[in-house]
Amino acid sequence: MFDLQSSNAQLSAKVLELAKAKQLSIGTAESCTGGLIGKYFTDVPGSSQVFYGGIIAYSNTIKTGVLNVDRTLIFERGAVSSAVAKSMAVNTRQILQTDLAISVTGIAGPTGGSPQKPVGLVYIGFAKPDGDTIVKEFEFGPLGRVAIREKSANEALKILNFYLI
């Protein structure tokens, strides 16, 4: 059976190694993953050479007050949206003064979903050194809270890995 936690641990070590070789720093802004990506990074000895830190922005108050996400954006698009994921990534890169920033916002469940935004909907934002930002949308379905969080972390790590290879 495939062990996603083990895969995430291995992938985070690879991402850190690649970033170190390219002398690029990484920061995170995590909502539904609650710091899981940062945990994977900090499980690796020496990660502080590359991973500068993360902001767990679980509430909208932290998204707006710490990450400087525009309140109107959250009101109009919702905290779980492509626009908010993009803003989280861009602002994290500036706040933490990193080369790269990854953000995650989504609905891990088991409650909180709607027909428009079901449980398992996740947006991952990625801010690059050149100022370009991409956002990817994932619909993991109602797999359960732990699985959605692990899959979200995995996809974020894969985005970083793909960029760095």
PyMOL commands that set and color helices and strands:
alter all, ss='L'
color gray80, all
select helices_A, chain A and resi 4-21+36-42+47-49+60-65+71-77+82-96+145-164
alter helices_A, ss='H'
color red, helices_A
select strands_A, chain A and resi 26-30+51-56+100-106+121-127+133-139
alter strands_A, ss='S'
color yellow, strands_A
deselect
rebuild
show_as cartoon
